[in-house]
Amino acid sequence: MAIKANLIIDQGASYSTTVNVTDDDDNPVDLTGYTGAAQMRKHYSSITSYAFTVSINSAEGTVALSMNAATTNTIPYGRYVYDCELTETSSGTKSRLVEGIVTISPQVTR
């Protein structure tokens, strides 16, 4: 089951957050052999999407989601939905790591 986490991203600013992947005993999960993908959309069925850069630190069991300022500058302010999926490379098995709502806070200074 995916972790629920809501995000706030400032329009026109760089953004990054890290998700710690742990087992039932709170130990980091080895993510060797996994790839990740994450997107946000205005609605679940929206055609337009904005991709996060996904960086996996296999040894530490962390997944970082980020967007640069040029990308966040192009996103209209408002509320969006997002998720991040991990794919186990050898089997192709996908699992949803985290999901939630993203609020894009409008930029004033340009």
Secondary structure, 3 states (H helix, E strand, C coil): CCEECCEEEECCCCEEEEEECECCCCCECCCCCEEEEEEEECCCCCCCCEEEEEEEECCCCEEEEEECHHHHHCCCCEEEEEEEEEEECCCCEEEEEEEEEEEEECCCCC
